[in-house]
Amino acid sequence: MPANKAWTLASRPQAAVSEDNFKLVESPLPAPRESEVLVKNLWLSLDPYMRGRMSDAKSYVKGVEIGEVMVGQTVGEVLESRIPAFKAGDKVLTQLGWQLFGTTKDPIKIENTKLPLSYYLGCLGMPGMTAYFGLKEIGQPKAGETVVVSAASGAVGSVVGQLAKLWGCRAVGIAGGKAKCDFVAKELGFDACIDYKAGNLMRDLQAACPKGADVYFENVGGEILDAVLRVMNPYSRIIVCGMVSQYSASEAYGVKQLRQVLVNRIRMQGMIVFDWRDRYGEALKALAGYLAQGKLKYRESVLEGIENAPQGLIALLKGGNFGKQLVKLA
């Protein structure tokens, strides 16, 4: 019988995450209890929010305790079921974290297995739904408006810009490096993409948004937020989804352009996808429809083997991923 391997939290990072913050442990295969299934994980999702879970600071959910398995969404196959609605062989979406096997009472069955299972951790999963509800419900874009999104080549940002185009808006991305910007503009179809590493962020942003910006989908924070605030139009909307530039910062960045929120009566709202959990079916239907029609493009960065999960998260937090970051477990 195979053993389970799991990454646990060994220590809390004080600034940047390092491999020393994790510990790989082996244990016997768990047995499912009543109303549980035993799952073999096939794919693990790596996401920026995980940096926050490694902290003990107060947040919207409880952080990971020292010695606990690192949190994360997974897709896997049921090996043994003690839930009548599930059987061995079913493919499921779970929250089993950084491990090869696990038991859960709350599996979500994947009905359409013709699509790659990894998509349910990306464009058809939490990142895609974050983009869908954040843009639609908080951004409320209107045809003809300009939507700006940071981390535009990432799992969330890439979907945001494509949805903006599908809904009749101009889409302007911000990403790091020429390769990512070329992908965003040429492959994903954004109207423009600004390379913030080129050193001309403010000038390029003004050129890409000659009539200002009406919606900003924030994934990065820091200096990029300051720059975008300067081009926001009156009564514009900002969706605060992520602040990846700040997650490992030893000192918080002081936003200098916050006065623009007052002057331009900007509405700025935080976005947590769980607030729309009762409407996930709506988002899945819409996103799967766009994907089937060839209107939604998607890119993955894949690492092989659970042993590489820590380095994958470290690279992700530094912007080293290109598209959705995944670990293939089997």
Residue frames as qw, qx, qy, qz and C-alpha x, y, z in Angstrom:
[[0.000, 0.888, 0.459, 0.000, 0.00, 0.00, 0.00],
 [0.412, 0.527, -0.046, 0.742, 1.45, 3.42, -0.92],
 [0.358, -0.473, -0.439, 0.675, 2.27, 5.98, 1.75],
 [0.116, 0.938, 0.305, 0.119, 0.88, 9.47, 1.84],
 [0.509, -0.007, -0.062, 0.858, 3.25, 12.42, 1.39],
 [0.070, -0.909, -0.391, -0.124, 2.23, 15.87, 2.60],
 [0.349, 0.358, -0.195, 0.844, 3.83, 19.28, 2.95],
 [0.404, -0.758, -0.482, 0.172, 3.16, 20.83, 6.35],
 [0.064, 0.902, -0.099, 0.415, 3.88, 24.33, 7.62],
 [0.760, -0.092, -0.406, 0.500, 7.15, 24.18, 9.57],
 [0.319, -0.417, -0.244, 0.815, 7.51, 27.89, 10.39],
 [0.245, 0.885, 0.378, -0.118, 5.90, 31.22, 9.58],
 [0.576, 0.353, 0.126, 0.726, 7.81, 33.35, 7.07],
 [0.247, -0.646, -0.247, 0.679, 8.82, 36.79, 8.36],
 [0.212, 0.606, -0.252, -0.724, 9.17, 38.23, 4.85],
 [0.576, 0.373, -0.563, -0.461, 9.72, 36.20, 1.67],
 [0.948, -0.123, 0.182, -0.229, 8.70, 32.53, 1.74],
 [0.138, 0.595, -0.787, -0.088, 11.55, 30.00, 1.75],
 [0.729, 0.030, -0.658, -0.187, 11.70, 26.22, 1.47],
 [0.231, 0.115, -0.774, 0.579, 12.63, 26.12, 5.17],
 [0.449, -0.084, 0.257, -0.852, 9.05, 27.15, 5.98],
 [0.858, 0.062, -0.208, -0.466, 7.82, 23.71, 4.84],
 [0.310, -0.377, 0.867, -0.102, 8.34, 20.12, 5.95],
 [0.676, 0.149, -0.558, -0.458, 7.60, 17.02, 3.87],
 [0.450, -0.261, 0.752, -0.404, 6.15, 14.22, 5.99],
 [0.463, 0.040, -0.807, -0.365, 5.12, 10.65, 5.20],
 [0.490, -0.101, 0.603, -0.622, 2.24, 8.81, 6.84],
 [0.277, 0.182, 0.939, 0.092, 0.07, 5.73, 6.27],
 [0.159, -0.282, -0.574, -0.752, -2.77, 6.03, 3.80],
 [0.345, -0.005, 0.472, -0.811, -5.86, 7.43, 5.60],
 [0.001, -0.315, -0.939, -0.142, -9.04, 5.35, 5.73],
 [0.263, -0.346, -0.237, -0.869, -12.38, 7.07, 4.99],
 [0.149, 0.156, 0.766, -0.606, -14.84, 7.29, 7.86],
 [0.228, 0.618, 0.750, -0.052, -18.62, 7.31, 7.56],
 [0.246, 0.923, 0.275, -0.105, -19.76, 9.98, 5.04],
 [0.162, -0.777, 0.426, 0.434, -16.23, 10.42, 3.67],
 [0.875, 0.480, -0.028, 0.054, -14.35, 9.53, 0.51],
 [0.618, -0.483, 0.378, 0.491, -10.68, 8.66, 0.09],
 [0.541, 0.836, 0.030, -0.083, -9.18, 10.60, -2.80],
 [0.720, -0.101, 0.266, 0.633, -5.95, 10.24, -4.75],
 [0.106, 0.872, 0.015, -0.477, -4.97, 13.78, -5.71],
 [0.749, 0.389, 0.352, 0.404, -3.95, 14.26, -9.34],
 [0.322, 0.586, 0.070, 0.740, -3.46, 18.05, -9.51],
 [0.393, -0.616, -0.396, 0.556, -2.66, 20.72, -6.91],
 [0.203, 0.865, 0.203, 0.411, -3.38, 24.41, -7.42],
 [0.511, -0.266, -0.232, 0.783, -0.85, 27.00, -6.22],
 [0.026, 0.836, 0.382, 0.394, -2.26, 30.48, -5.57],
 [0.212, 0.507, -0.288, 0.784, -1.07, 33.80, -4.08],
 [0.587, -0.617, -0.032, -0.523, -3.59, 33.62, -1.23],
 [0.897, -0.174, -0.363, 0.185, -1.53, 30.81, 0.28],
 [0.394, 0.335, -0.372, 0.771, 1.04, 33.33, 1.50],
 [0.381, -0.488, 0.129, -0.775, -1.64, 34.86, 3.70],
 [0.891, -0.309, -0.220, -0.249, -2.61, 31.46, 5.11],
 [0.752, 0.112, -0.439, 0.478, 0.99, 30.96, 6.26],
 [0.048, 0.392, -0.327, 0.858, 0.59, 33.97, 8.56],
 [0.242, -0.433, -0.805, 0.326, -1.21, 34.09, 11.89],
 [0.090, 0.085, 0.059, -0.991, -2.56, 37.57, 11.15],
 [0.432, 0.443, 0.628, -0.472, -6.34, 37.97, 11.27],
 [0.102, 0.145, -0.629, -0.757, -7.92, 37.40, 7.86],
 [0.661, 0.018, -0.157, -0.733, -11.16, 36.28, 6.24],
 [0.936, -0.094, -0.314, -0.126, -10.31, 32.66, 7.03],
 [0.708, -0.641, 0.290, 0.062, -8.17, 30.92, 9.63],
 [0.281, 0.736, -0.609, -0.095, -4.50, 30.48, 8.81],
 [0.870, 0.097, -0.481, 0.052, -2.58, 27.21, 8.69],
 [0.634, -0.728, 0.246, -0.086, -1.25, 26.09, 12.06],
 [0.072, 0.642, -0.763, -0.020, 2.34, 24.93, 12.48],
 [0.298, -0.141, 0.940, -0.085, 2.42, 21.23, 11.66],
 [0.637, 0.471, 0.473, -0.385, -0.79, 21.29, 9.61],
 [0.564, 0.267, 0.609, 0.490, -0.96, 20.33, 5.93],
 [0.019, -0.265, 0.179, 0.947, -0.69, 23.37, 3.65],
 [0.510, 0.544, 0.492, -0.450, -4.04, 24.40, 2.24],
 [0.081, 0.352, -0.587, -0.725, -4.86, 24.20, -1.44],
 [0.782, 0.311, 0.152, -0.519, -7.47, 23.14, -3.93],
 [0.232, -0.299, 0.890, 0.256, -7.01, 19.79, -5.61],
 [0.790, 0.237, -0.200, -0.529, -8.54, 17.61, -8.30],
 [0.156, -0.366, 0.916, -0.059, -8.42, 13.89, -7.82],
 [0.615, -0.019, -0.673, -0.412, -9.97, 10.45, -8.18],
 [0.718, -0.398, 0.292, -0.490, -12.09, 8.67, -5.60],
 [0.272, 0.327, -0.905, 0.034, -10.42, 5.45, -4.44],
 [0.252, -0.304, -0.897, 0.198, -12.94, 4.43, -1.79],
 [0.266, -0.368, -0.115, -0.883, -16.32, 5.93, -0.91],
 [0.132, -0.354, -0.847, 0.375, -18.55, 5.88, 2.12],
 [0.301, 0.389, 0.137, -0.860, -20.87, 8.47, 0.57],
 [0.621, 0.365, 0.690, -0.071, -23.71, 6.88, -1.46],
 [0.475, 0.841, 0.107, -0.235, -23.59, 9.51, -4.22],
 [0.180, 0.788, -0.569, -0.149, -19.91, 8.81, -4.99],
 [0.990, -0.001, 0.137, 0.028, -18.12, 5.71, -6.23],
 [0.596, -0.425, 0.451, 0.511, -14.55, 4.67, -6.91],
 [0.489, 0.273, 0.549, 0.620, -13.30, 6.26, -10.11],
 [0.071, 0.928, 0.360, 0.066, -15.31, 9.47, -9.79],
 [0.461, 0.277, -0.077, 0.839, -13.30, 12.63, -10.46],
 [0.342, -0.829, -0.433, 0.094, -13.72, 15.27, -7.76],
 [0.196, 0.663, -0.178, 0.700, -12.73, 18.79, -6.80],
 [0.695, -0.561, -0.405, 0.196, -11.60, 19.03, -3.18],
 [0.067, -0.902, 0.262, -0.336, -9.74, 21.18, -0.65],
 [0.948, -0.260, -0.110, 0.143, -7.28, 18.50, 0.43],
 [0.262, -0.906, 0.304, 0.134, -4.16, 20.65, 0.22],
 [0.308, 0.712, -0.627, -0.073, -0.54, 19.77, -0.43],
 [0.520, -0.281, 0.794, -0.142, -0.71, 15.98, -0.19],
 [0.159, 0.166, -0.856, -0.464, -1.00, 12.89, -2.38],
 [0.362, -0.382, -0.828, -0.192, -4.05, 11.36, -0.67],
 [0.130, -0.087, 0.442, -0.883, -6.76, 12.61, 1.66],
 [0.072, -0.487, -0.871, 0.002, -10.24, 12.03, 3.02],
 [0.121, -0.012, 0.037, -0.992, -13.09, 14.53, 2.84],
 [0.249, 0.479, 0.773, -0.332, -16.80, 14.88, 3.52],
 [0.288, 0.780, 0.178, -0.526, -17.20, 17.64, 0.92],
 [0.390, -0.083, 0.653, 0.644, -16.12, 16.44, -2.52],
 [0.481, 0.595, 0.060, -0.641, -17.57, 18.15, -5.58],
 [0.727, 0.177, 0.628, 0.214, -18.15, 15.75, -8.45],
 [0.075, 0.486, -0.437, -0.753, -16.77, 16.78, -11.84],
 [0.728, 0.394, 0.469, -0.307, -19.51, 15.85, -14.28],
 [0.675, 0.730, -0.087, -0.062, -17.79, 16.81, -17.55],
 [0.681, -0.500, 0.432, 0.314, -14.57, 14.82, -17.66],
 [0.732, 0.550, 0.254, 0.311, -14.02, 15.46, -21.39],
 [0.137, 0.927, -0.191, 0.293, -12.21, 18.67, -20.49],
 [0.538, 0.300, -0.604, 0.505, -8.75, 18.50, -18.89],
 [0.586, -0.614, -0.506, 0.154, -9.18, 18.01, -15.14],
 [0.468, -0.178, -0.175, 0.847, -6.62, 20.73, -14.44],
 [0.026, -0.448, -0.312, -0.838, -9.01, 23.31, -15.93],
 [0.520, -0.683, -0.468, -0.207, -11.21, 22.92, -12.83],
 [0.591, -0.525, -0.203, 0.577, -8.40, 24.51, -10.83],
 [0.304, -0.141, 0.226, 0.915, -8.02, 27.36, -13.29],
 [0.178, -0.053, -0.326, -0.927, -10.32, 28.89, -15.87],
 [0.572, -0.363, -0.573, -0.461, -13.25, 26.69, -14.77],
 [0.608, -0.366, -0.603, 0.365, -12.36, 26.82, -11.08],
 [0.349, -0.744, -0.325, 0.468, -11.72, 29.38, -8.40],
 [0.277, -0.308, 0.231, 0.880, -9.58, 31.74, -10.57],
 [0.004, 0.305, 0.651, 0.695, -12.14, 31.78, -13.38],
 [0.283, -0.720, -0.630, -0.064, -15.03, 32.31, -10.99],
 [0.369, -0.587, -0.174, 0.699, -13.09, 35.07, -9.22],
 [0.155, -0.074, 0.403, 0.899, -12.66, 36.84, -12.54],
 [0.127, -0.468, -0.730, -0.482, -16.30, 36.32, -13.50],
 [0.339, -0.763, -0.544, 0.084, -17.97, 37.52, -10.30],
 [0.401, -0.498, -0.082, 0.764, -15.43, 40.21, -9.51],
 [0.114, -0.009, 0.416, 0.902, -15.74, 41.85, -12.91],
 [0.195, -0.476, -0.700, -0.496, -19.48, 41.31, -13.37],
 [0.428, -0.711, -0.557, 0.037, -20.77, 42.09, -9.88],
 [0.428, -0.678, -0.120, 0.586, -18.27, 44.62, -8.52],
 [0.301, -0.177, 0.389, 0.852, -16.78, 46.06, -11.70],
 [0.400, 0.680, 0.533, -0.307, -20.14, 46.23, -13.48],
 [0.247, -0.259, 0.473, 0.805, -18.53, 47.00, -16.87],
 [0.526, 0.680, 0.320, -0.398, -20.54, 48.70, -19.58],
 [0.734, 0.409, 0.365, 0.400, -19.91, 48.30, -23.29],
 [0.342, 0.831, 0.022, 0.438, -17.36, 50.83, -24.50],
 [0.458, -0.860, 0.213, -0.074, -15.67, 51.27, -21.10],
 [0.491, 0.576, -0.611, 0.233, -11.98, 50.62, -20.45],
 [0.880, -0.469, 0.023, -0.079, -11.08, 47.80, -18.07],
 [0.264, 0.690, -0.631, 0.237, -7.53, 47.63, -16.69],
 [0.935, -0.343, -0.026, -0.088, -6.23, 44.47, -14.99],
 [0.042, -0.745, 0.661, -0.080, -2.88, 43.83, -13.31],
 [0.420, -0.231, 0.878, 0.002, -1.13, 40.42, -13.37],
 [0.645, 0.411, -0.071, -0.640, -2.84, 40.14, -16.74],
 [0.539, 0.345, -0.736, -0.220, -1.12, 36.92, -17.82],
 [0.137, -0.183, 0.874, -0.429, -2.04, 35.11, -14.59],
 [0.015, -0.285, -0.958, -0.040, -4.88, 32.72, -13.87],
 [0.083, 0.706, 0.564, -0.421, -7.35, 35.42, -12.80],
 [0.027, 0.645, -0.134, -0.752, -6.15, 38.41, -14.82],
 [0.045, -0.119, 0.776, 0.617, -6.11, 36.57, -18.13],
 [0.019, 0.508, 0.857, 0.091, -9.78, 35.63, -17.72],
 [0.010, -0.713, -0.341, 0.613, -10.76, 39.14, -16.57],
 [0.026, 0.485, -0.365, -0.795, -9.44, 40.75, -19.73],
 [0.027, -0.088, -0.871, -0.482, -11.02, 38.20, -22.04],
 [0.003, -0.622, -0.762, 0.179, -14.38, 38.59, -20.32],
 [0.003, 0.656, 0.092, -0.749, -14.07, 42.36, -20.64],
 [0.069, 0.256, -0.619, -0.739, -13.63, 41.97, -24.40],
 [0.055, -0.310, -0.925, -0.215, -16.51, 39.51, -24.65],
 [0.069, -0.716, -0.616, 0.321, -18.72, 42.00, -22.81],
 [0.323, 0.830, 0.324, 0.321, -17.90, 44.86, -25.19],
 [0.333, -0.917, 0.084, 0.204, -15.13, 46.71, -23.32],
 [0.470, 0.714, -0.462, 0.236, -11.57, 47.76, -24.06],
 [0.892, -0.430, -0.039, 0.131, -9.09, 45.61, -22.12],
 [0.275, 0.794, -0.443, 0.313, -5.72, 46.91, -20.95],
 [0.916, -0.297, -0.223, 0.153, -3.38, 44.55, -19.15],
 [0.071, -0.846, 0.493, -0.193, -0.35, 45.10, -16.95],
 [0.991, -0.095, -0.020, 0.093, 2.26, 42.31, -16.78],
 [0.394, -0.781, 0.419, 0.241, 5.96, 41.79, -16.19],
 [0.439, -0.294, 0.719, 0.453, 8.17, 41.28, -19.24],
 [0.341, 0.371, -0.444, -0.741, 7.81, 41.37, -23.02],
 [0.178, -0.020, -0.960, -0.218, 6.91, 37.67, -23.37],
 [0.053, 0.449, 0.796, -0.402, 3.96, 37.97, -21.00],
 [0.242, 0.561, 0.105, -0.785, 2.77, 41.22, -22.61],
 [0.262, 0.263, -0.687, -0.624, 2.99, 39.72, -26.10],
 [0.093, -0.217, -0.972, 0.001, 0.92, 36.76, -24.93],
 [0.115, 0.534, 0.582, -0.602, -1.72, 39.03, -23.36],
 [0.284, 0.577, -0.099, -0.760, -2.04, 41.30, -26.40],
 [0.324, 0.360, -0.692, -0.535, -1.48, 38.88, -29.28],
 [0.218, -0.064, -0.972, -0.055, -2.86, 35.60, -27.94],
 [0.016, -0.458, -0.770, 0.445, -5.56, 36.72, -25.49],
 [0.146, 0.622, 0.552, 0.536, -6.68, 39.69, -27.58],
 [0.254, -0.741, -0.310, 0.539, -6.31, 42.55, -25.09],
 [0.360, 0.914, 0.135, 0.130, -6.23, 45.99, -26.71],
 [0.265, 0.763, -0.446, 0.386, -2.91, 46.76, -24.99],
 [0.856, -0.432, -0.216, 0.182, -0.57, 45.35, -22.36],
 [0.020, 0.908, -0.312, 0.278, 1.92, 47.41, -20.38],
 [0.810, 0.040, -0.437, 0.389, 5.24, 45.98, -19.25],
 [0.414, -0.905, -0.022, -0.094, 5.69, 47.45, -15.77],
 [0.792, -0.366, 0.184, 0.453, 9.31, 46.24, -15.78],
 [0.576, 0.535, 0.230, 0.573, 10.14, 48.53, -18.73],
 [0.397, -0.287, -0.233, 0.840, 10.28, 51.57, -16.45],
 [0.093, -0.092, -0.239, -0.962, 7.62, 53.68, -18.19],
 [0.014, -0.409, -0.898, 0.163, 4.52, 52.54, -16.33],
 [0.128, 0.640, 0.386, -0.652, 2.78, 55.91, -15.95],
 [0.184, 0.469, -0.406, -0.762, 3.52, 57.09, -19.51],
 [0.143, 0.009, -0.913, -0.382, 2.50, 53.78, -21.05],
 [0.048, 0.460, 0.828, -0.317, -0.65, 53.60, -18.92],
 [0.209, 0.624, 0.157, -0.736, -1.77, 57.06, -20.05],
 [0.207, 0.350, -0.631, -0.660, -1.10, 56.12, -23.67],
 [0.118, -0.133, -0.971, -0.158, -3.09, 52.88, -23.36],
 [0.072, -0.646, -0.723, 0.234, -5.99, 54.64, -21.60],
 [0.181, 0.226, 0.176, 0.941, -6.45, 57.93, -23.55],
 [0.418, -0.526, -0.285, -0.683, -9.98, 58.29, -22.16],
 [0.368, -0.456, 0.574, -0.572, -9.05, 57.07, -18.68],
 [0.278, -0.010, -0.961, 0.012, -10.03, 53.81, -16.98],
 [0.590, -0.358, -0.143, -0.709, -13.53, 52.90, -15.82],
 [0.929, -0.337, 0.004, -0.153, -12.79, 49.58, -14.10],
 [0.225, 0.639, -0.711, 0.187, -9.58, 48.35, -12.49],
 [0.950, -0.234, -0.182, -0.100, -9.17, 44.72, -11.41],
 [0.069, -0.805, 0.530, -0.256, -6.42, 44.82, -8.79],
 [0.972, -0.077, -0.219, 0.049, -4.18, 41.80, -8.27],
 [0.697, 0.293, -0.285, 0.589, -0.85, 43.42, -7.38],
 [0.426, -0.863, -0.218, 0.164, -1.10, 46.60, -5.30],
 [0.605, -0.388, 0.123, 0.684, 1.82, 48.86, -4.37],
 [0.107, -0.417, 0.281, 0.858, 3.22, 51.19, -7.03],
 [0.018, 0.228, 0.788, 0.572, 0.94, 49.76, -9.72],
 [0.113, -0.721, -0.673, 0.121, -2.16, 50.71, -7.73],
 [0.180, -0.664, -0.077, 0.722, -0.77, 54.24, -7.31],
 [0.099, -0.175, 0.558, 0.805, -0.21, 54.57, -11.05],
 [0.046, -0.420, -0.823, -0.380, -3.66, 53.28, -12.03],
 [0.124, -0.707, -0.546, 0.433, -5.39, 55.56, -9.52],
 [0.109, -0.492, 0.143, 0.852, -4.07, 58.50, -11.54],
 [0.142, 0.048, -0.641, -0.753, -5.99, 57.44, -14.68],
 [0.021, 0.427, 0.894, -0.132, -9.27, 56.36, -13.07],
 [0.108, -0.425, -0.392, -0.809, -12.36, 58.21, -14.28],
 [0.380, -0.171, 0.364, -0.833, -15.07, 59.78, -12.12],
 [0.809, -0.036, 0.245, -0.533, -17.42, 57.12, -10.70],
 [0.594, 0.377, -0.703, -0.098, -15.07, 54.31, -11.76],
 [0.889, -0.377, 0.081, -0.248, -14.83, 51.00, -9.90],
 [0.220, 0.579, -0.772, 0.145, -11.88, 49.11, -8.43],
 [0.942, -0.221, -0.178, -0.177, -12.08, 45.41, -7.56],
 [0.103, -0.691, 0.682, -0.218, -9.45, 44.57, -4.94],
 [0.956, 0.027, -0.235, -0.174, -8.82, 40.87, -5.53],
 [0.894, -0.161, -0.111, 0.403, -5.16, 40.52, -4.60],
 [0.059, -0.967, 0.246, -0.038, -2.11, 42.47, -3.44],
 [0.967, 0.034, -0.084, 0.237, 0.66, 40.05, -4.36],
 [0.442, 0.614, -0.283, 0.589, 3.40, 42.70, -4.24],
 [0.306, -0.654, 0.323, -0.612, 2.66, 43.18, -0.54],
 [0.918, -0.279, -0.209, -0.191, 2.34, 39.62, 0.71],
 [0.866, -0.113, -0.203, 0.442, 6.03, 39.18, 1.48],
 [0.213, 0.723, -0.129, 0.644, 6.92, 42.84, 2.07],
 [0.499, -0.203, -0.585, 0.606, 8.61, 43.56, 5.40],
 [0.007, 0.386, 0.285, -0.877, 7.03, 47.03, 5.36],
 [0.392, 0.659, 0.640, -0.041, 3.66, 47.91, 3.84],
 [0.303, 0.262, 0.342, 0.850, 3.67, 50.20, 0.82],
 [0.049, 0.550, 0.406, -0.728, 2.14, 53.61, 1.52],
 [0.360, 0.600, 0.609, 0.373, -0.39, 54.43, -1.21],
 [0.236, -0.250, -0.022, 0.939, 0.20, 58.02, -2.33],
 [0.160, -0.110, -0.458, -0.867, -2.72, 58.59, -4.67],
 [0.056, -0.416, -0.882, 0.215, -5.59, 57.64, -2.35],
 [0.146, 0.442, 0.188, -0.865, -6.95, 61.19, -2.73],
 [0.233, 0.095, -0.645, -0.722, -8.10, 60.15, -6.22],
 [0.148, -0.364, -0.919, 0.028, -10.73, 57.92, -4.61],
 [0.005, -0.620, -0.471, 0.628, -12.26, 61.04, -3.08],
 [0.090, 0.446, -0.250, -0.855, -11.82, 63.40, -6.02],
 [0.330, 0.132, -0.698, -0.621, -13.21, 60.95, -8.59],
 [0.718, -0.101, 0.297, -0.621, -15.75, 59.28, -6.28],
 [0.481, 0.292, -0.809, -0.167, -14.22, 55.91, -7.03],
 [0.859, -0.318, 0.141, -0.376, -15.88, 52.83, -5.56],
 [0.316, 0.479, -0.810, 0.120, -13.26, 50.38, -4.25],
 [0.839, -0.279, 0.168, -0.436, -14.38, 47.00, -2.94],
 [0.221, -0.417, 0.882, -0.004, -12.63, 43.85, -1.78],
 [0.789, 0.196, -0.331, -0.479, -13.47, 40.63, -3.57],
 [0.301, -0.275, 0.901, -0.149, -13.58, 37.11, -2.05],
 [0.397, 0.053, -0.721, -0.565, -15.02, 34.49, -4.39],
 [0.131, -0.214, -0.935, 0.250, -16.69, 32.51, -1.56],
 [0.257, 0.303, 0.333, -0.855, -19.29, 35.30, -1.29],
 [0.605, 0.312, -0.277, -0.678, -20.83, 33.94, -4.52],
 [0.149, -0.200, 0.968, 0.015, -20.63, 30.22, -3.72],
 [0.513, 0.381, 0.681, -0.356, -24.38, 29.77, -4.26],
 [0.571, 0.739, 0.015, -0.356, -23.92, 30.96, -7.87],
 [0.339, -0.483, 0.716, 0.373, -20.88, 28.89, -8.86],
 [0.579, 0.328, 0.736, 0.130, -23.04, 26.95, -11.31],
 [0.362, 0.898, 0.183, -0.171, -23.82, 30.15, -13.22],
 [0.049, -0.827, 0.478, 0.290, -20.14, 30.99, -13.62],
 [0.494, -0.203, 0.815, 0.224, -19.18, 27.43, -14.59],
 [0.579, 0.567, 0.586, 0.016, -21.85, 27.33, -17.29],
 [0.278, 0.944, -0.027, -0.175, -20.78, 30.69, -18.73],
 [0.184, -0.731, 0.609, 0.246, -17.03, 29.99, -18.65],
 [0.565, -0.015, 0.807, 0.173, -17.40, 26.46, -20.06],
 [0.550, 0.721, 0.416, -0.068, -19.56, 27.89, -22.83],
 [0.166, 0.924, -0.276, -0.206, -16.93, 30.47, -23.79],
 [0.379, -0.490, 0.758, 0.206, -14.25, 27.77, -23.67],
 [0.633, 0.268, 0.723, 0.070, -16.25, 25.42, -25.93],
 [0.469, 0.848, 0.242, -0.050, -16.76, 28.24, -28.43],
 [0.720, 0.214, 0.045, 0.658, -13.04, 29.01, -28.53],
 [0.005, 0.872, 0.100, 0.480, -13.62, 32.45, -27.02],
 [0.541, -0.790, 0.261, -0.126, -11.65, 31.79, -23.82],
 [0.717, 0.444, -0.474, 0.255, -7.95, 30.95, -24.03],
 [0.731, -0.653, 0.152, -0.124, -5.98, 29.53, -21.16],
 [0.555, 0.553, -0.561, 0.268, -2.36, 28.82, -20.27],
 [0.842, -0.538, -0.028, -0.038, -0.83, 26.66, -17.54],
 [0.186, 0.669, -0.674, 0.252, 2.56, 26.48, -15.81],
 [0.942, -0.232, -0.139, -0.197, 3.06, 22.90, -14.60],
 [0.064, -0.610, 0.761, -0.213, 5.57, 21.45, -12.15],
 [0.802, -0.004, -0.571, -0.176, 5.91, 17.67, -11.83],
 [0.640, -0.090, -0.671, 0.363, 5.81, 16.00, -8.42],
 [0.468, -0.829, -0.295, -0.084, 4.71, 17.03, -4.96],
 [0.697, -0.322, -0.080, 0.636, 8.35, 17.60, -3.97],
 [0.340, 0.221, 0.214, 0.889, 8.34, 20.75, -6.13],
 [0.159, -0.811, -0.538, -0.164, 5.32, 22.45, -4.54],
 [0.400, -0.748, -0.143, 0.510, 7.30, 24.83, -2.26],
 [0.343, -0.241, 0.367, 0.830, 9.51, 26.12, -5.06],
 [0.104, 0.512, 0.670, 0.528, 6.40, 26.56, -7.20],
 [0.229, -0.875, -0.420, 0.070, 4.74, 28.82, -4.63],
 [0.442, -0.593, 0.089, 0.668, 7.97, 30.77, -4.09],
 [0.292, 0.057, 0.537, 0.789, 8.27, 31.39, -7.85],
 [0.019, -0.696, -0.650, -0.305, 4.60, 32.32, -8.12],
 [0.308, -0.853, -0.286, 0.308, 4.92, 34.99, -5.41],
 [0.341, -0.516, 0.293, 0.728, 7.83, 36.48, -7.38],
 [0.525, 0.661, -0.041, -0.535, 5.88, 36.53, -10.64],
 [0.152, -0.424, 0.827, 0.337, 7.76, 33.55, -12.07],
 [0.504, 0.319, 0.801, -0.051, 4.66, 31.73, -13.31],
 [0.182, 0.178, -0.461, -0.850, 3.23, 32.17, -16.81],
 [0.605, -0.212, -0.546, -0.539, -0.48, 31.41, -16.59],
 [0.789, -0.486, 0.029, -0.376, -2.09, 29.20, -13.95],
 [0.100, 0.544, -0.803, 0.224, 0.47, 27.56, -11.64],
 [0.924, -0.155, -0.064, -0.343, -0.16, 23.85, -11.04],
 [0.178, -0.482, 0.857, -0.046, 1.62, 20.83, -9.62],
 [0.805, 0.105, -0.454, -0.367, 0.96, 17.51, -11.34],
 [0.522, -0.490, 0.608, -0.343, 0.84, 14.90, -8.59],
 [0.647, -0.021, 0.763, 0.004, 0.16, 11.74, -10.57]]
